[in-house]
Structure formats: structure tokens, C-alpha cells
Amino acid sequence: MKIIDIIKSEKPTLSFEVFPPKTSQSLESVLRATDEIAELRPDFMSVTYGAGGGTSAFTANIAAHIQNTYGVPALAHLTCVSSSREKISGVLDDLRERGIENILALRGDVPEGLDAERIDYRHASDLIPVILERGDFCIGGACYPEKHPESATSQDDMRCLKTKVDSGCDFLTTQMFFDNSILYNFLYRAREAGISVPIVAGIMPVTNALQIRRIMAISGSVLPPRFIRIVERYGDDPEAMLQAGIVYASEQIIDLYANGLRAVHVYSMNKPEVARRIMHNLSAIIY
Ligand SMILES: Cc1cc2nc3c(=O)[nH]c(=O)nc-3n(C[C@H](O)[C@H](O)[C@H](O)COP(=O)(O)OP(=O)(O)OC[C@H]3O[C@@H](n4cnc5c(N)ncnc54)[C@H](O)[C@@H]3O)c2cc1C
């Protein structure tokens, strides 16, 4: 089933993300976590793509497993900046043959020392037309409520986002954010810029203090004072931080639905317990 048809329905949707292992040794534990999350019957599940594409077969395998075993629609991520045209064509053919209908088209982070002369794809907007040519896929793109770290200004970032959407995106999924007012402001600016595709809000439940330092480094997200106080108070107590992080994310999601957002994607990071507890907190809201 295509994700665009799922998120356009009247019902609020909730989806979860898993990431593939780096080596086949840990495939079994990732599959175990994937199974537990899929058993919760989210509206769809996404499977990330390892930077560089070396583990692309894991992404395809896990996505096919989710669909074939649980009937849960899968969204396979695909990055392009480190890949040749041949590699991308091969991955797309494989996904199509396995019945994967949904792809999140991404540039990926540019690896240090990448030879600019030899890049086949500079932006996600270069990848999207290739995906369209290669099959009847539903295509998502990434967006950044607090702008992409490489963009000089939010206006520049929004202009590029419009180009990306116009190249053939059916929907967008946001980078994580911890203050919903940032998302509401972004949605307003996106609509003003003429972007009318559905936008799925990406929520990251922060369940340990270490995670926050990584998040800050990767995304540059603003942490609201209310959230910082929670981390300061509970960051050294794993059980308390887990509980507080899940409650914080659940409150964010309830506020998003209450304000008219239809689709929320949870960066569940291969943690079935986190997915289960969030779903429990929303049990009367999402059905
Ligand atoms: C929802 C989500 C899922 C992700 N999943 C993965 C994953 O599975 N694997 C992974 O490795 N990474 C993943 N990432 C991280 C992502 O790969 C990085 O953020 C990467 O740096 C940018 O990818 P993009 O597709 O947004 O790039 P782009 O859309 O190409 O944008 C990158 C930068 O270039 C600018 N830009 C875009 N188009 C143009 C243009 N036509 N001309 C000039 N400038 C332009 C943008 O404003 C931005 O500054 C994910 C991010 C998000 C938000």
C-alpha cells in the first residue's frame, strides 16, 4: 500500500522507524526488534539506509520482511550522494521486485573527501526523477523545520525544499524537533512557499542523556527549557529518563494531533519498548 493513501485518510496515523545492522552478525537482533515493533501494527514502518550504501541489502530485506510477514507497509530509505547511477538502478530494481512501493529519497550526508567531479547525484531532487522512471513508487523526501545545517538561511532551505517537492515528492517527513511551535511555524512557511504535499512530523523520544548530545551534534535542534530541565533532573537515572522521555514524546504527539496534524512518525531506534509504551499512551487517540 502507498503511504500517501495511508496519510491522506481521516484517521491520525502513527508509524515507526528501524535501522539496519552494520554487519550480518547483528541482523538477528535487529530483526527481533523489528518483529516486536511490527506486531504493534503501526500504520507503516520505515527502514533507514546505511550511509554509503554498503548495507543496502539489509534495508531491502528488512522492508520486505515487514511487509511479507506482518502486512505492515514499508518505507525504504535510499541515499544517493555516495552511489553511482548503476548502484541506484540496481537497488531500485531490487526494491520493486520485492514489492516495496514506498521510498524516502535522500541525498545522505556528504562523506569527507568525496570527489565532487565523480558525484552522480548532488541532491535528493536529482534522485527523485530516477525513482519515478524506475517504477510506480510513492516517494517521500526529508525536510528540516530548523533548516538543514548546510543551508545559509531558512529561506534558502525552503526554496530548495520547493524544488525537491516539485521534482516529484508525494510527501515529506520532518527531521526531529522538540518544540512543536517550531513545527507549526515551519508548516505555515511551507504552505506560504507553495508546498502542498502532506508533511509527516518526525518525533524522537529521548530516552537517555547520551542520545541528546548526539542529537545536538547531528541536527542542531533547539532544546526547549522544559526539556532541558527533564534531562538535568533525570539524565543520570536510566529508568526515570526512559519514562520521562516517553511521556515528553507522547505529549508532543498528542499536541500535534490536537492541532490537526494527521501523520506522526516516531524515530523508535530499534526499541520495541519505546514504541509499545508510546502506542499505549495514545491508545484511545489513534483508533
Ligand atoms: C526523515 C529523515 C530521514 C533520514 N534518513 C536517513 C537515512 O536513512 N540514511 C542516511 O544516511 N541519512 C538519513 N537522513 C539524513 C540525511 O541524509 C541528511 O540530513 C543529508 O545531509 C541531507 O539529505 P536530504 O535528502 O535532505 O538532502 P537534500 O534535499 O539534497 O538537501 C541537502 C542540502 O542541499 C540543499 N539543496 C537541496 N536541493 C538543492 C538544489 N537543487 N540546489 C541547491 N541546494 C539544494 C538543501 O537546502 C540542504 O541544505 C535522514 C534525514 C531525515 C530528515
Ligand as a Chemical Component Dictionary entry (heavy atoms), coordinates in Angstrom:
data_LIG
# 
_chem_comp.id                   LIG 
_chem_comp.type                 NON-POLYMER 
_chem_comp.pdbx_formal_charge   0 
_chem_comp.three_letter_code    LIG 
# 
loop_
_chem_comp_atom.comp_id 
_chem_comp_atom.atom_id 
_chem_comp_atom.alt_atom_id 
_chem_comp_atom.type_symbol 
_chem_comp_atom.charge 
_chem_comp_atom.model_Cartn_x 
_chem_comp_atom.model_Cartn_y 
_chem_comp_atom.model_Cartn_z 
_chem_comp_atom.pdbx_ordinal 
LIG C1  C1  C 0 13.292 11.998 7.746  1  
LIG C2  C2  C 0 14.768 11.780 7.545  2  
LIG C3  C3  C 0 15.254 10.511 7.262  3  
LIG C4  C4  C 0 16.632 10.302 7.041  4  
LIG N1  N1  N 0 17.081 9.025  6.784  5  
LIG C5  C5  C 0 18.401 8.821  6.510  6  
LIG C6  C6  C 0 18.892 7.514  6.167  7  
LIG O1  O1  O 0 18.129 6.541  6.121  8  
LIG N2  N2  N 0 20.212 7.358  5.895  9  
LIG C7  C7  C 0 21.084 8.427  5.932  10 
LIG O2  O2  O 0 22.286 8.218  5.664  11 
LIG N3  N3  N 0 20.656 9.680  6.262  12 
LIG C8  C8  C 0 19.336 9.905  6.543  13 
LIG N4  N4  N 0 18.888 11.171 6.858  14 
LIG C9  C9  C 0 19.859 12.274 6.927  15 
LIG C10 C10 C 0 20.048 12.967 5.556  16 
LIG O3  O3  O 0 20.641 12.070 4.659  17 
LIG C11 C11 C 0 20.936 14.207 5.765  18 
LIG O4  O4  O 0 20.264 15.177 6.521  19 
LIG C12 C12 C 0 21.538 14.808 4.487  20 
LIG O5  O5  O 0 22.555 15.733 4.883  21 
LIG C13 C13 C 0 20.548 15.584 3.622  22 
LIG O6  O6  O 0 19.732 14.755 2.918  23 
LIG P1  P1  P 0 18.478 15.385 2.085  24 
LIG O7  O7  O 0 17.873 14.298 1.315  25 
LIG O8  O8  O 0 17.628 16.189 2.982  26 
LIG O9  O9  O 0 19.304 16.366 1.095  27 
LIG P2  P2  P 0 18.862 17.486 0.074  28 
LIG O10 O10 O 0 17.392 17.595 -0.081 29 
LIG O11 O11 O 0 19.666 17.264 -1.152 30 
LIG O12 O12 O 0 19.367 18.813 0.827  31 
LIG C14 C14 C 0 20.695 18.919 1.314  32 
LIG C15 C15 C 0 21.124 20.394 1.333  33 
LIG O13 O13 O 0 21.187 20.894 -0.026 34 
LIG C16 C16 C 0 20.230 21.937 -0.226 35 
LIG N5  N5  N 0 19.591 21.657 -1.521 36 
LIG C17 C17 C 0 18.633 20.735 -1.800 37 
LIG N6  N6  N 0 18.324 20.732 -3.105 38 
LIG C18 C18 C 0 19.112 21.668 -3.676 39 
LIG C19 C19 C 0 19.281 22.134 -5.014 40 
LIG N7  N7  N 0 18.541 21.606 -6.004 41 
LIG N8  N8  N 0 20.213 23.112 -5.254 42 
LIG C20 C20 C 0 20.955 23.626 -4.253 43 
LIG N9  N9  N 0 20.836 23.227 -2.968 44 
LIG C21 C21 C 0 19.936 22.258 -2.686 45 
LIG C22 C22 C 0 19.238 21.836 0.929  46 
LIG O14 O14 O 0 18.639 23.092 1.249  47 
LIG C23 C23 C 0 20.148 21.329 2.047  48 
LIG O15 O15 O 0 20.892 22.383 2.599  49 
LIG C24 C24 C 0 17.530 11.400 7.109  50 
LIG C25 C25 C 0 17.029 12.689 7.412  51 
LIG C26 C26 C 0 15.671 12.883 7.633  52 
LIG C27 C27 C 0 15.156 14.258 7.972  53 
# 
loop_
_chem_comp_bond.comp_id 
_chem_comp_bond.atom_id_1 
_chem_comp_bond.atom_id_2 
_chem_comp_bond.value_order 
_chem_comp_bond.pdbx_ordinal 
LIG C1  C2  SING 1  
LIG C2  C3  SING 2  
LIG C2  C26 DOUB 3  
LIG C3  C4  DOUB 4  
LIG C4  N1  SING 5  
LIG C4  C24 SING 6  
LIG N1  C5  DOUB 7  
LIG C5  C6  SING 8  
LIG C5  C8  SING 9  
LIG C6  O1  DOUB 10 
LIG C6  N2  SING 11 
LIG N2  C7  SING 12 
LIG C7  O2  DOUB 13 
LIG C7  N3  SING 14 
LIG N3  C8  DOUB 15 
LIG C8  N4  SING 16 
LIG N4  C9  SING 17 
LIG N4  C24 SING 18 
LIG C9  C10 SING 19 
LIG C10 O3  SING 20 
LIG C10 C11 SING 21 
LIG C11 O4  SING 22 
LIG C11 C12 SING 23 
LIG C12 O5  SING 24 
LIG C12 C13 SING 25 
LIG C13 O6  SING 26 
LIG O6  P1  SING 27 
LIG P1  O7  DOUB 28 
LIG P1  O8  SING 29 
LIG P1  O9  SING 30 
LIG O9  P2  SING 31 
LIG P2  O10 DOUB 32 
LIG P2  O11 SING 33 
LIG P2  O12 SING 34 
LIG O12 C14 SING 35 
LIG C14 C15 SING 36 
LIG C15 O13 SING 37 
LIG C15 C23 SING 38 
LIG O13 C16 SING 39 
LIG C16 N5  SING 40 
LIG C16 C22 SING 41 
LIG N5  C17 SING 42 
LIG N5  C21 SING 43 
LIG C17 N6  DOUB 44 
LIG N6  C18 SING 45 
LIG C18 C19 SING 46 
LIG C18 C21 DOUB 47 
LIG C19 N7  SING 48 
LIG C19 N8  DOUB 49 
LIG N8  C20 SING 50 
LIG C20 N9  DOUB 51 
LIG N9  C21 SING 52 
LIG C22 O14 SING 53 
LIG C22 C23 SING 54 
LIG C23 O15 SING 55 
LIG C24 C25 DOUB 56 
LIG C25 C26 SING 57 
LIG C26 C27 SING 58 
# 
